[in-house]
Amino acid sequence: MVEPLYLKEVVCQHCEMSYKTSRVRPSFKKPVRRDADFCAYYKDEGVNPEYYVVRVCPYCGFATTESFSESMTDAQKLQFQEKIANFWQITEYGGRRTWEEAMKCYKLALLCAQLKQESPRIVSGILHHIAWLYRYKGDHEQESKFLEFALESYIQVYEQEGTDMNDARLMYLIGELSRRLKRYNEAIRWFSRVVNDRKIMDASMIQASREQWQMVREDMRRDKLSPEEIEAIHNEAEHG
């Protein structure tokens, strides 16, 4: 039987030591379902590919994803050394990870991304993944907290580059996280942009935005908003 995990060699950007990190084979990356914000669920929680996105150097604790920029300045290395590496005890994350280990890896990656001043797009993805991990555990309070952080970060991405890129997926995600956080007028506003912007050609995101736009109405009814309140929010979002 094929082992779902395999080892990949990585060279640490900080200490330049070589180490091995686990990855999930492509044949085991088929989710059984996905949430509307792309959170994926897998048959075997122990080989959830989301647990293995982050690579952690066992020698100094420097954590990255494949999306990180490939180099560090001397100043960034010094800052990491002072903040994390000086207090790090050799810890191996190269085998199969538990939920707790995956969470530690993501939070380390978040610290490293902030120290390295990685782009808001990378930071947004890490924050969103942390929210997913809390969702797997059913910790709604922490999930909402990190969805808030991710939403703020995605909006920063859009303000910096989205208007140039016409990134329908990014706009859709801002709408969906707004919906999940019950910011209904913002959710409608973002879904409406995707549907009505003629420059957007991404048919799947246009369709998803239509579906979630309708879902907002159902959410508002579930939250016992009156038809008048629902209509007022809808009108404000579309024309505000």
Secondary structure as UniProt FT lines:
FT   STRAND          5..11
FT   TURN            13..15
FT   STRAND          18..24
FT   HELIX           26..28
FT   STRAND          33..34
FT   TURN            36..37
FT   STRAND          40..41
FT   HELIX           45..47
FT   HELIX           49..52
FT   STRAND          55..56
FT   TURN            58..60
FT   STRAND          63..64
FT   TURN            66..67
FT   HELIX           74..83
FT   HELIX           85..87
FT   HELIX           99..116
FT   HELIX           120..137
FT   HELIX           140..157
FT   HELIX           158..162
FT   HELIX           163..165
FT   HELIX           168..180
FT   TURN            181..182
FT   HELIX           184..196
FT   TURN            198..199
FT   HELIX           203..222
FT   TURN            223..224
FT   HELIX           227..239
//
